[in-house]
Amino acid sequence: MSALVVVIAVVALVVMLNQAISASDVEAFLVDRGWLGPLVFVVTMWILQPLLLPGPVFMVPASLVWSAPAAITLSWIGNMGASFIAFAFARWVAHDWAQQRLTDRLRAWDGRVAQGGVREVAVLRLFTGQITPADWLLGVSSVRLTPFFLGTAIGIIPSVVLVVLVGASVGDWLFAEPSRWGGALAAIAIVGTLRRIRRRGNPATAGHSAP
């Protein structure tokens, strides 16, 4: 129930923000910064994305403001910096604590990334993209900094390119009608709630979900 309340609050906030801010406003803000526009964009990603703000929130506007090559390059730089900040924070704060609590399966994976890691990090990034929890996982692992950078640099390329190339059309569609954001998020909330109700009503799964 609390999760549903949070989702509803997010829906309301997103709808209100979309009524106040349009894609053209974001574009105008960055363009008005002139040569500082790319710098503002990258630094904003570095600050906000480690706080769990999704990368596409930045990359979609980038696809509306700059050419595809420029948007891809800036988004890649922004994601690399944000990933490093989240990685460094997790390693500084939680590395020792997490290492003592690794499951056998995670410990085996941790051993592989400790011995090399570039391939393992790249594969992880191919599946997770730029999500911050992946940065945290790598931060508490035994992967060294160089393999982390190389694996991340390679692994995020497909998702960055995809979001930027598709982002312009998706961004135009979403910003054209603010209620579409609310409708999409509301649909997700409803489906999630129905699934929870169904699981609680199913005796086979109720026992697993009980504390």
N, CA, C and O of each residue as an XYZ file, in Angstrom:
844
protein
N       0.834     -1.205      0.000
C       0.000      0.000      0.000
C       0.870      1.257      0.000
O       0.603      2.227     -0.710
N       1.937      1.203      0.835
C       2.825      2.368      0.890
C       3.510      2.600     -0.448
O       3.730      3.740     -0.855
N       3.851      1.483     -1.141
C       4.478      1.620     -2.460
C       3.530      2.284     -3.442
O       3.949      3.094     -4.268
N       2.242      1.940     -3.351
C       1.252      2.543     -4.240
C       1.137      4.036     -3.976
O       1.017      4.828     -4.911
N       1.173      4.423     -2.700
C       1.096      5.846     -2.347
C       2.279      6.598     -2.934
O       2.129      7.702     -3.459
N       3.462      5.988     -2.840
C       4.662      6.626     -3.396
C       4.532      6.794     -4.897
O       4.853      7.852     -5.438
N       4.057      5.745     -5.580
C       3.907      5.812     -7.036
C       2.910      6.888     -7.425
O       3.145      7.646     -8.365
N       1.783      6.958     -6.695
C       0.775      7.984     -6.986
C       1.363      9.375     -6.796
O       1.098     10.280     -7.587
N       2.172      9.548     -5.733
C       2.801     10.846     -5.495
C       3.763     11.200     -6.621
O       3.827     12.350     -7.055
N       4.512     10.201     -7.091
C       5.436     10.435     -8.207
C       4.670     10.809     -9.462
O       5.071     11.712    -10.197
N       3.557     10.107     -9.710
C       2.722     10.425    -10.871
C       2.266     11.868    -10.812
O       2.366     12.597    -11.800
N       1.763     12.285     -9.653
C       1.272     13.653     -9.506
C       2.389     14.662     -9.725
O       2.194     15.681    -10.388
N       3.566     14.373     -9.162
C       4.695     15.290     -9.307
C       5.137     15.402    -10.751
O       5.394     16.499    -11.247
N       5.226     14.254    -11.432
C       5.655     14.264    -12.833
C       4.677     15.032    -13.698
O       5.084     15.808    -14.562
N       3.372     14.818    -13.468
C       2.365     15.535    -14.253
C       2.479     17.031    -14.027
O       2.412     17.808    -14.979
N       2.653     17.447    -12.769
C       2.767     18.876    -12.470
C       4.021     19.470    -13.102
O       3.986     20.574    -13.645
N       5.125     18.736    -13.031
C       6.359     19.233    -13.632
C       6.233     19.352    -15.139
O       6.736     20.304    -15.736
N       5.559     18.385    -15.758
C       5.397     18.432    -17.202
C       4.474     19.552    -17.635
O       4.595     20.060    -18.749
N       3.546     19.946    -16.761
C       2.693     21.079    -17.083
C       3.463     22.387    -16.987
O       3.137     23.361    -17.665
N       4.492     22.402    -16.136
C       5.271     23.625    -15.945
C       6.491     23.688    -16.855
O       6.946     24.775    -17.210
N       7.021     22.528    -17.234
C       8.252     22.474    -18.017
C       8.011     21.659    -19.268
O       7.548     20.521    -19.194
N       8.316     22.221    -20.392
C       8.174     21.503    -21.656
C       9.551     21.189    -22.216
O      10.562     21.711    -21.745
N       9.577     20.335    -23.222
C      10.850     20.002    -23.860
C      11.503     21.245    -24.449
O      12.727     21.378    -24.439
N      10.680     22.151    -24.960
C      11.233     23.378    -25.533
C      11.874     24.243    -24.453
O      12.849     24.946    -24.718
N      11.323     24.195    -23.221
C      11.929     24.946    -22.120
C      13.316     24.397    -21.795
O      14.268     25.153    -21.604
N      13.412     23.065    -21.736
C      14.704     22.439    -21.459
C      15.693     22.771    -22.567
O      16.849     23.107    -22.307
N      15.224     22.672    -23.797
C      16.088     22.979    -24.934
C      16.554     24.426    -24.881
O      17.732     24.711    -25.095
N      15.624     25.345    -24.593
C      15.976     26.763    -24.541
C      16.984     27.037    -23.432
O      17.908     27.833    -23.600
N      16.795     26.362    -22.287
C      17.711     26.562    -21.162
C      19.130     26.171    -21.550
O      20.075     26.911    -21.278
N      19.282     25.015    -22.183
C      20.614     24.554    -22.555
C      21.208     25.393    -23.683
O      22.393     25.726    -23.663
N      20.383     25.728    -24.657
C      20.868     26.529    -25.779
C      21.286     27.914    -25.302
O      22.292     28.454    -25.764
N      20.510     28.495    -24.370
C      20.829     29.829    -23.857
C      22.144     29.852    -23.087
O      22.755     30.909    -22.929
N      22.574     28.703    -22.613
C      23.854     28.648    -21.901
C      25.029     28.769    -22.866
O      26.174     28.936    -22.446
N      24.735     28.683    -24.163
C      25.800     28.794    -25.157
C      26.812     27.672    -25.028
O      26.448     26.499    -24.941
N      28.090     28.042    -25.017
C      29.134     27.025    -24.908
C      29.117     26.340    -23.551
O      29.694     25.266    -23.385
N      28.443     26.970    -22.564
C      28.341     26.346    -21.249
C      27.272     25.256    -21.200
O      27.236     24.460    -20.262
N      26.398     25.219    -22.215
C      25.311     24.244    -22.222
C      25.779     22.813    -22.026
O      25.269     22.128    -21.139
N      26.736     22.333    -22.825
C      27.225     20.965    -22.625
C      27.828     20.740    -21.241
O      27.651     19.676    -20.647
N      28.546     21.752    -20.726
C      29.147     21.615    -19.399
C      28.070     21.510    -18.325
O      28.156     20.674    -17.426
N      27.049     22.372    -18.428
C      25.933     22.322    -17.472
C      25.251     20.964    -17.528
O      24.913     20.391    -16.492
N      25.052     20.454    -18.726
C      24.403     19.157    -18.908
C      25.195     18.041    -18.228
O      24.635     17.244    -17.474
N      26.496     17.991    -18.498
C      27.332     16.916    -17.960
C      27.420     17.002    -16.438
O      27.268     15.992    -15.751
N      27.665     18.200    -15.909
C      27.799     18.359    -14.457
C      26.492     18.017    -13.750
O      26.503     17.426    -12.671
N      25.368     18.387    -14.356
C      24.074     18.045    -13.762
C      23.892     16.538    -13.692
O      23.387     16.021    -12.695
N      24.296     15.830    -14.738
C      24.239     14.362    -14.703
C      25.120     13.815    -13.590
O      24.715     12.908    -12.863
N      26.319     14.363    -13.455
C      27.231     13.879    -12.423
C      26.650     14.062    -11.028
O      26.883     13.238    -10.144
N      25.900     15.133    -10.827
C      25.358     15.421     -9.497
C      24.095     14.621     -9.208
O      23.954     14.052     -8.126
N      23.181     14.574    -10.164
C      21.847     14.031     -9.900
C      21.695     12.545    -10.205
O      20.946     11.855     -9.514
N      22.382     12.039    -11.215
C      22.184     10.627    -11.558
C      22.623      9.682    -10.443
O      21.960      8.665    -10.241
N      23.715      9.960     -9.699
C      24.052      9.075     -8.577
C      22.996      9.061     -7.479
O      23.008      8.180     -6.619
N      22.080     10.031     -7.500
C      20.989     10.076     -6.523
C      19.762      9.329     -7.022
O      18.649      9.578     -6.558
N      19.960      8.412     -7.969
C      18.917      7.522     -8.496
C      18.018      8.172     -9.535
O      16.986      7.602     -9.888
N      18.381      9.352    -10.036
C      17.621      9.926    -11.140
C      18.037      9.197    -12.417
O      19.224      9.183    -12.744
N      17.101      8.592    -13.149
C      17.466      7.762    -14.308
C      18.192      8.551    -15.393
O      17.886      9.717    -15.640
N      19.148      7.904    -16.031
C      19.906      8.533    -17.102
C      19.065      9.061    -18.241
O      19.359     10.142    -18.751
N      18.004      8.335    -18.677
C      17.182      8.849    -19.777
C      16.544     10.198    -19.497
O      16.206     10.926    -20.431
N      16.371     10.545    -18.216
C      15.829     11.867    -17.886
C      16.710     12.958    -18.477
O      16.217     14.022    -18.852
N      18.009     12.700    -18.560
C      18.944     13.663    -19.134
C      19.151     13.423    -20.627
O      19.246     14.373    -21.404
N      19.218     12.165    -21.022
C      19.588     11.849    -22.400
C      18.499     12.181    -23.409
O      18.798     12.540    -24.548
N      17.238     12.064    -23.001
C      16.155     12.425    -23.925
C      16.209     13.913    -24.279
O      16.166     14.249    -25.462
N      16.305     14.834    -23.279
C      16.467     16.247    -23.656
C      17.713     16.500    -24.497
O      17.694     17.346    -25.392
N      18.801     15.771    -24.217
C      20.018     15.952    -25.011
C      19.764     15.631    -26.469
O      20.293     16.297    -27.360
N      18.949     14.606    -26.716
C      18.648     14.234    -28.102
C      17.798     15.281    -28.800
O      17.757     15.335    -30.029
N      17.113     16.120    -28.016
C      16.285     17.180    -28.592
C      17.074     18.458    -28.834
O      16.683     19.295    -29.647
N      18.191     18.602    -28.120
C      18.958     19.851    -28.177
C      20.102     19.770    -29.181
O      20.302     20.688    -29.977
N      20.850     18.674    -29.143
C      22.051     18.571    -29.951
C      21.911     17.501    -31.031
O      20.974     16.703    -31.022
N      22.854     17.506    -31.947
C      22.885     16.452    -32.965
C      23.128     15.109    -32.288
O      23.603     15.056    -31.154
N      22.803     14.031    -32.982
C      22.960     12.698    -32.395
C      24.394     12.422    -31.939
O      24.579     11.943    -30.821
N      25.428     12.706    -32.762
C      26.795     12.448    -32.293
C      27.150     13.241    -31.038
O      27.775     12.708    -30.122
N      26.750     14.521    -30.994
C      27.051     15.344    -29.820
C      26.293     14.848    -28.599
O      26.861     14.761    -27.511
N      25.011     14.520    -28.769
C      24.199     14.043    -27.647
C      24.729     12.720    -27.114
O      24.766     12.508    -25.902
N      25.137     11.830    -28.011
C      25.689     10.540    -27.585
C      26.989     10.750    -26.814
O      27.196     10.136    -25.768
N      27.861     11.610    -27.324
C      29.141     11.865    -26.657
C      28.939     12.469    -25.276
O      29.540     12.014    -24.303
N      28.088     13.498    -25.186
C      27.844     14.152    -23.901
C      27.159     13.201    -22.922
O      27.482     13.191    -21.735
N      26.221     12.409    -23.416
C      25.534     11.453    -22.542
C      26.502     10.387    -22.037
O      26.420      9.965    -20.884
N      27.413      9.955    -22.898
C      28.409      8.965    -22.487
C      29.320      9.538    -21.405
O      29.601      8.873    -20.408
N      29.780     10.778    -21.605
C      30.637     11.425    -20.600
C      29.876     11.606    -19.291
O      30.408     11.343    -18.213
N      28.626     12.057    -19.393
C      27.817     12.245    -18.196
C      27.597     10.951    -17.440
O      27.689     10.920    -16.213
N      27.307      9.886    -18.165
C      27.094      8.589    -17.521
C      28.370      8.044    -16.896
O      28.326      7.451    -15.818
N      29.498      8.237    -17.558
C      30.763      7.756    -17.005
C      31.084      8.455    -15.685
O      31.468      7.808    -14.711
N      30.925      9.776    -15.658
C      31.197     10.510    -14.428
C      30.242     10.145    -13.310
O      30.657      9.966    -12.165
N      28.947     10.032    -13.643
C      27.950      9.672    -12.635
C      28.209      8.270    -12.092
O      28.072      8.028    -10.893
N      28.583      7.346    -12.978
C      28.877      5.978    -12.543
C      30.083      5.944    -11.613
O      30.085      5.220    -10.617
N      31.105      6.724    -11.937
C      32.288      6.747    -11.078
C      31.954      7.295     -9.696
O      32.420      6.762     -8.689
N      31.152      8.352     -9.643
C      30.794      8.944     -8.350
C      30.020      7.946     -7.500
O      30.312      7.784     -6.315
N      29.026      7.270     -8.098
C      28.247      6.277     -7.355
C      29.124      5.094     -6.945
O      28.994      4.577     -5.836
N      30.017      4.666     -7.842
C      30.952      3.574     -7.559
C      31.862      3.937     -6.389
O      32.027      3.147     -5.460
N      32.452      5.131     -6.432
C      33.380      5.560     -5.387
C      32.672      5.694     -4.044
O      33.230      5.342     -3.005
N      31.446      6.202     -4.067
C      30.690      6.352     -2.821
C      30.423      4.989     -2.183
O      30.618      4.811     -0.981
N      29.971      4.020     -3.004
C      29.681      2.685     -2.478
C      30.944      2.019     -1.940
O      30.907      1.352     -0.906
N      32.057      2.200     -2.640
C      33.307      1.576     -2.195
C      33.786      2.195     -0.898
O      34.308      1.490     -0.034
N      33.620      3.480     -0.748
C      34.080      4.172      0.455
C      33.186      3.864      1.651
O      33.671      3.713      2.773
N      31.880      3.772      1.410
C      30.932      3.647      2.517
C      30.655      2.192      2.891
O      30.610      1.860      4.076
N      30.467      1.320      1.893
C      29.889      0.008      2.189
C      30.720     -1.183      1.731
O      30.254     -2.316      1.853
N      31.920     -0.983      1.214
C      32.668     -2.104      0.631
C      32.935     -3.210      1.650
O      32.606     -4.370      1.401
N      33.523     -2.865      2.787
C      33.878     -3.880      3.777
C      32.637     -4.566      4.333
O      32.620     -5.784      4.513
N      31.603     -3.781      4.604
C      30.355     -4.342      5.151
C      29.737     -5.324      4.172
O      29.308     -6.408      4.568
N      29.685     -4.957      2.895
C      29.055     -5.810      1.887
C      29.877     -7.065      1.621
O      29.316     -8.139      1.404
N      31.212     -6.937      1.636
C      32.063     -8.091      1.369
C      31.837     -9.210      2.387
O      31.967    -10.388      2.053
N      31.505     -8.850      3.610
C      31.267     -9.846      4.649
C      29.919    -10.539      4.496
O      29.654    -11.538      5.165
N      29.068    -10.015      3.618
C      27.710    -10.543      3.488
C      27.397    -11.066      2.088
O      26.230    -11.275      1.757
N      28.409    -11.278      1.272
C      28.186    -11.788     -0.075
C      27.688    -13.228     -0.037
O      28.168    -14.043      0.752
N      26.729    -13.526     -0.892
C      26.285    -14.907     -1.042
C      27.350    -15.690     -1.813
O      28.264    -15.102     -2.392
N      27.227    -17.009     -1.816
C      28.213    -17.834     -2.526
C      28.251    -17.495     -4.013
O      29.318    -17.454     -4.625
N      27.073    -17.251     -4.583
C      27.010    -16.936     -6.011
C      27.678    -15.598     -6.306
O      28.431    -15.477     -7.272
N      27.405    -14.596     -5.479
C      28.033    -13.288     -5.675
C      29.529    -13.352     -5.393
O      30.319    -12.651     -6.025
N      29.914    -14.203     -4.434
C      31.342    -14.317     -4.127
C      32.117    -14.913     -5.308
O      33.252    -14.518     -5.576
N      31.496    -15.861     -6.007
C      32.139    -16.435     -7.195
C      32.292    -15.381     -8.283
O      33.337    -15.294     -8.928
N      31.244    -14.576     -8.488
C      31.319    -13.485     -9.470
C      32.353    -12.458     -9.037
O      33.096    -11.929     -9.865
N      32.402    -12.176     -7.733
C      33.356    -11.204     -7.212
C      34.787    -11.670     -7.453
O      35.672    -10.861     -7.733
N      35.009    -12.981     -7.344
C      36.342    -13.503     -7.616
C      36.756    -13.306     -9.062
O      37.923    -13.047     -9.355
N      35.791    -13.430     -9.963
C      36.108    -13.239    -11.390
C      36.435    -11.785    -11.693
O      37.384    -11.506    -12.426
N      35.668    -10.858    -11.141
C      35.940     -9.441    -11.426
C      37.220     -8.991    -10.743
O      37.859     -8.042    -11.199
N      37.608     -9.653     -9.659
C      38.851     -9.291     -8.982
C      40.063     -9.683     -9.811
O      41.098     -9.021     -9.732
N      39.959    -10.749    -10.608
C      41.080    -11.229    -11.410
C      41.226    -10.499    -12.744
O      42.303    -10.519    -13.340
N      40.201     -9.881    -13.201
C      40.244     -9.144    -14.469
C      39.130     -8.123    -14.443
O      39.313     -6.966    -14.065
N      37.966     -8.596    -14.861
C      36.779     -7.800    -14.624
C      36.231     -7.010    -15.781
O      35.059     -6.632    -15.756
N      37.038     -6.741    -16.810
C      36.548     -5.896    -17.904
C      35.351     -6.550    -18.587
O      34.328     -5.903    -18.812
N      35.481     -7.823    -18.913
C      34.381     -8.515    -19.588
C      33.151     -8.603    -18.691
O      32.032     -8.368    -19.147
N      33.354     -8.943    -17.412
C      32.226     -9.076    -16.491
C      31.504     -7.749    -16.300
O      30.274     -7.704    -16.274
N      32.267     -6.672    -16.167
C      31.651     -5.350    -16.005
C      30.905     -4.954    -17.273
O      29.792     -4.432    -17.202
N      31.510     -5.198    -18.432
C      30.861     -4.847    -19.699
C      29.558     -5.613    -19.884
O      28.561     -5.045    -20.330
N      29.560     -6.902    -19.544
C      28.334     -7.703    -19.668
C      27.268     -7.197    -18.711
O      26.098     -7.089    -19.079
N      27.672     -6.883    -17.477
C      26.714     -6.334    -16.511
C      26.098     -5.050    -17.038
O      24.892     -4.836    -16.910
N      26.924     -4.193    -17.631
C      26.429     -2.924    -18.166
C      25.507     -3.131    -19.364
O      24.557     -2.372    -19.552
N      25.776     -4.136    -20.163
C      24.906     -4.403    -21.308
C      23.486     -4.717    -20.852
O      22.519     -4.374    -21.532
N      23.366     -5.370    -19.698
C      22.049     -5.748    -19.197
C      21.429     -4.672    -18.311
O      20.206     -4.535    -18.277
N      22.250     -3.910    -17.597
C      21.712     -2.935    -16.636
C      21.802     -1.494    -17.120
O      21.164     -0.612    -16.544
N      22.581     -1.238    -18.163
C      22.716      0.136    -18.636
C      23.395      1.009    -17.603
O      24.438      0.649    -17.056
N      22.794      2.166    -17.338
C      23.416      3.148    -16.447
C      22.746      3.228    -15.082
O      22.918      4.224    -14.380
N      21.981      2.200    -14.682
C      21.261      2.315    -13.414
C      22.248      2.386    -12.250
O      23.260      1.685    -12.236
N      21.941      3.235    -11.285
C      22.837      3.480    -10.156
C      23.091      2.237     -9.308
O      24.227      2.044     -8.876
N      22.090      1.373     -9.041
C      22.388      0.168     -8.258
C      23.501     -0.695     -8.850
O      24.212     -1.369     -8.105
N      23.666     -0.688    -10.175
C      24.782     -1.424    -10.782
C      26.111     -0.797    -10.375
O      27.092     -1.508    -10.154
N      26.148      0.530    -10.274
C      27.361      1.208     -9.806
C      27.660      0.825     -8.365
O      28.814      0.596     -8.002
N      26.617      0.756     -7.547
C      26.804      0.365     -6.146
C      27.332     -1.063     -6.041
O      28.237     -1.346     -5.256
N      26.747     -1.968     -6.852
C      27.200     -3.359     -6.831
C      28.676     -3.453     -7.184
O      29.430     -4.172     -6.528
N      29.087     -2.732     -8.213
C      30.493     -2.745     -8.602
C      31.360     -2.081     -7.543
O      32.508     -2.475     -7.340
N      30.814     -1.075     -6.870
C      31.568     -0.393     -5.827
C      31.885     -1.285     -4.641
O      32.963     -1.177     -4.055
N      30.959     -2.167     -4.280
C      31.198     -3.053     -3.136
C      31.886     -4.350     -3.557
O      32.220     -5.180     -2.711
N      32.099     -4.525     -4.861
C      32.811     -5.710     -5.343
C      34.316     -5.493     -5.223
O      34.776     -4.466     -4.723
N      35.069     -6.484     -5.693
C      36.534     -6.396     -5.637
C      37.150     -5.937     -6.951
O      38.367     -6.001     -7.121
N      36.321     -5.476     -7.878
C      36.842     -5.040     -9.166
C      37.755     -3.832     -8.979
O      37.471     -2.949     -8.170
N      38.841     -3.801     -9.724
C      39.759     -2.673     -9.659
C      39.234     -1.515    -10.504
O      38.349     -1.693    -11.341
N      39.790     -0.338    -10.275
C      39.265      0.874    -10.900
C      39.393      0.836    -12.422
O      38.459      1.210    -13.132
N      40.550      0.385    -12.929
C      40.742      0.371    -14.386
C      39.757     -0.550    -15.097
O      39.138     -0.119    -16.070
N      39.579     -1.807    -14.658
C      38.559     -2.645    -15.294
C      37.154     -2.070    -15.160
O      36.332     -2.217    -16.064
N      36.879     -1.418    -14.037
C      35.568     -0.779    -13.883
C      35.356      0.270    -14.962
O      34.301      0.307    -15.596
N      36.353      1.122    -15.174
C      36.238      2.177    -16.177
C      36.112      1.597    -17.584
O      35.240      2.001    -18.353
N      36.984      0.649    -17.914
C      36.967      0.091    -19.270
C      35.676     -0.673    -19.540
O      35.064     -0.509    -20.595
N      35.260     -1.506    -18.587
C      34.031     -2.271    -18.767
C      32.808     -1.386    -18.865
O      31.915     -1.633    -19.675
N      32.768     -0.342    -18.028
C      31.643      0.592    -18.074
C      31.647      1.375    -19.376
O      30.603      1.552    -20.004
N      32.823      1.844    -19.783
C      32.934      2.633    -21.011
C      32.430      1.862    -22.220
O      31.795      2.430    -23.109
N      32.719      0.553    -22.251
C      32.278     -0.279    -23.374
C      30.814     -0.673    -23.224
O      30.038     -0.599    -24.177
N      30.450     -1.091    -22.021
C      29.136     -1.681    -21.811
C      27.958     -0.736    -21.924
O      26.855     -1.166    -22.263
N      28.171      0.561    -21.644
C      27.039      1.491    -21.690
C      26.797      2.063    -23.081
O      25.781      2.719    -23.310
N      27.713      1.824    -24.008
C      27.567      2.421    -25.341
C      26.245      2.048    -26.009
O      25.552      2.944    -26.492
N      25.858      0.764    -26.062
C      24.599      0.437    -26.752
C      23.376      1.130    -26.167
O      22.532      1.628    -26.912
N      23.272      1.167    -24.835
C      22.088      1.787    -24.237
C      22.089      3.297    -24.422
O      21.032      3.895    -24.625
N      23.267      3.925    -24.356
C      23.338      5.373    -24.583
C      22.915      5.706    -26.007
O      22.122      6.621    -26.226
N      23.444      4.965    -26.972
C      23.088      5.203    -28.373
C      21.597      4.987    -28.589
O      20.944      5.781    -29.266
N      21.061      3.919    -28.015
C      19.642      3.613    -28.197
C      18.756      4.700    -27.613
O      17.812      5.151    -28.262
N      19.059      5.126    -26.379
C      18.224      6.145    -25.730
C      18.272      7.454    -26.498
O      17.244      8.106    -26.682
N      19.464      7.846    -26.950
C      19.587      9.116    -27.673
C      18.869      9.052    -29.017
O      18.154      9.986    -29.379
N      19.050      7.966    -29.756
C      18.436      7.878    -31.083
C      16.919      7.747    -31.004
O      16.199      8.314    -31.826
N      16.438      7.003    -30.019
C      14.990      6.838    -29.864
C      14.406      7.977    -29.042
O      13.220      8.289    -29.140
N      15.262      8.593    -28.226
C      14.786      9.578    -27.263
C      14.084     10.766    -27.864
O      13.121     11.266    -27.282
N      14.531     11.237    -29.011
C      13.919     12.426    -29.603
C      12.452     12.188    -29.908
O      11.604     13.014    -29.571
N      12.148     11.074    -30.539
C      10.750     10.795    -30.876
C       9.930     10.505    -29.636
O       8.786     10.946    -29.528
N      10.518      9.750    -28.676
C       9.798      9.461    -27.437
C       9.584     10.735    -26.638
O       8.509     10.959    -26.082
N      10.625     11.572    -26.586
C      10.493     12.822    -25.848
C       9.424     13.721    -26.429
O       8.635     14.306    -25.687
N       9.387     13.839    -27.748
C       8.342     14.648    -28.373
C       6.958     14.109    -28.029
O       6.037     14.883    -27.767
N       6.807     12.791    -28.028
C       5.503     12.180    -27.757
C       5.067     12.428    -26.315
O       3.901     12.729    -26.059
N       6.020     12.301    -25.358
C       5.668     12.474    -23.956
C       5.407     13.929    -23.608
O       4.428     14.243    -22.930
N       6.284     14.824    -24.071
C       6.135     16.222    -23.714
C       4.972     16.883    -24.440
O       4.485     17.928    -24.007
N       4.527     16.293    -25.527
C       3.404     16.881    -26.257
C       2.133     16.863    -25.431
O       1.287     17.747    -25.577
N       1.985     15.873    -24.568
C       0.788     15.768    -23.736
C       1.197     15.277    -22.350
O       1.469     14.087    -22.189
N       1.252     16.156    -21.339
C       1.736     15.779    -20.018
C       1.003     14.597    -19.411
O       1.597     13.824    -18.658
N      -0.283     14.440    -19.724
C      -1.055     13.359    -19.117
C      -0.514     11.989    -19.513
O      -0.803     10.995    -18.847
N       0.280     11.928    -20.606
C       0.836     10.642    -21.014
C       1.809     10.109    -19.971
O       1.868      8.903    -19.732
N       2.577     11.011    -19.347
C       3.456     10.578    -18.262
C       2.629      9.964    -17.150
O       2.900      8.857    -16.686
N       1.609     10.711    -16.731
C       0.763     10.230    -15.644
C       0.078      8.937    -16.004
O      -0.012      8.029    -15.176
N      -0.417      8.835    -17.246
C      -1.097      7.619    -17.667
C      -0.173      6.422    -17.652
O      -0.553      5.340    -17.207
N       1.054      6.619    -18.144
C       2.006      5.507    -18.171
C       2.371      5.051    -16.769
O       2.388      3.853    -16.486
N       2.663      6.007    -15.888
C       3.032      5.643    -14.527
C       1.852      5.069    -13.752
O       2.018      4.148    -12.952
N       0.657      5.616    -13.991
C      -0.529      5.080    -13.327
C      -0.778      3.637    -13.753
O      -1.148      2.798    -12.932
N      -0.575      3.351    -15.042
C      -0.755      1.977    -15.526
C       0.226      1.031    -14.845
O      -0.134     -0.083    -14.465
N       1.473      1.485    -14.693
C       2.471      0.661    -14.003
C       2.055      0.419    -12.561
O       2.180     -0.694    -12.052
N       1.556      1.473    -11.898
C       1.131      1.343    -10.504
C      -0.025      0.367    -10.366
O      -0.048     -0.451     -9.446
N      -0.992      0.453    -11.286
C      -2.160     -0.427    -11.221
C      -1.757     -1.880    -11.439
O      -2.189     -2.769    -10.706
N      -0.927     -2.112    -12.452
C      -0.482     -3.485    -12.730
C       0.292     -4.050    -11.543
O       0.092     -5.201    -11.155
N       1.177     -3.234    -10.969
C       1.942     -3.700     -9.813
C       1.058     -4.018     -8.628
O       1.279     -5.010     -7.933
N       0.049     -3.177     -8.387
C      -0.870     -3.412     -7.271
C      -1.685     -4.675     -7.483
O      -1.863     -5.462     -6.553
N      -2.187     -4.881     -8.708
C      -2.966     -6.083     -9.000
C      -2.125     -7.342     -8.824
O      -2.618     -8.361     -8.340
N      -0.869     -7.270     -9.212
C       0.006     -8.436     -9.051
C       0.228     -8.749     -7.580
O       0.254     -9.915     -7.188
N       0.389     -7.702     -6.758
C       0.571     -7.915     -5.325
C      -0.674     -8.525     -4.706
O      -0.586     -9.429     -3.875
N      -1.846     -8.023     -5.119
C      -3.100     -8.567     -4.589
C      -3.253    -10.029     -4.990
O      -3.665    -10.869     -4.191
N      -2.911    -10.313     -6.245
C      -3.031    -11.691     -6.732
C      -2.090    -12.626     -5.984
O      -2.470    -13.748     -5.646
N      -0.883    -12.179     -5.725
C       0.077    -13.004     -5.000
C      -0.377    -13.261     -3.575
O      -0.220    -14.367     -3.057
N      -0.944    -12.234     -2.938
C      -1.412    -12.419     -1.567
C      -2.604    -13.364     -1.504
O      -2.799    -14.071     -0.516
N      -3.403    -13.366     -2.580
C      -4.571    -14.239     -2.597
C      -4.264    -15.653     -3.020
O      -5.130    -16.525     -2.940
N      -3.036    -15.901     -3.474
C      -2.630    -17.226     -3.927
C      -1.927    -17.947     -2.787
O      -0.847    -17.521     -2.379
N      -2.507    -19.034     -2.254
C      -1.898    -19.729     -1.112
C      -0.487    -20.217     -1.400
O       0.340    -20.307     -0.493
N      -0.211    -20.532     -2.667
C       1.112    -21.068     -3.005
C       2.203    -20.034     -2.849
O       3.339    -20.366     -2.512
N       1.852    -18.747     -3.100
C       2.861    -17.681     -3.010
C       2.773    -16.910     -1.718
O       3.729    -16.239     -1.330
N       1.628    -16.992     -1.034
C       1.457    -16.227      0.198
C       2.470    -16.647      1.246
O       2.993    -15.815      1.988
N       2.750    -17.983      1.305
C       3.705    -18.454      2.296
C       5.093    -17.920      2.061
O       5.832    -17.659      3.011
N       5.468    -17.749      0.767
C       6.811    -17.236      0.454
C       6.935    -15.764      0.777
O       8.012    -15.304      1.158
N       5.828    -15.000      0.630
C       5.903    -13.562      0.857
C       5.759    -13.201      2.308
O       6.049    -12.072      2.702
N       5.300    -14.172      3.138
C       5.135    -13.875      4.554
C       6.493    -13.771      5.209
O       7.406    -14.504      4.829
N       6.670    -12.861      6.210
C       7.962    -12.723      6.875
C       8.277    -13.924      7.745
O       9.333    -13.968      8.377
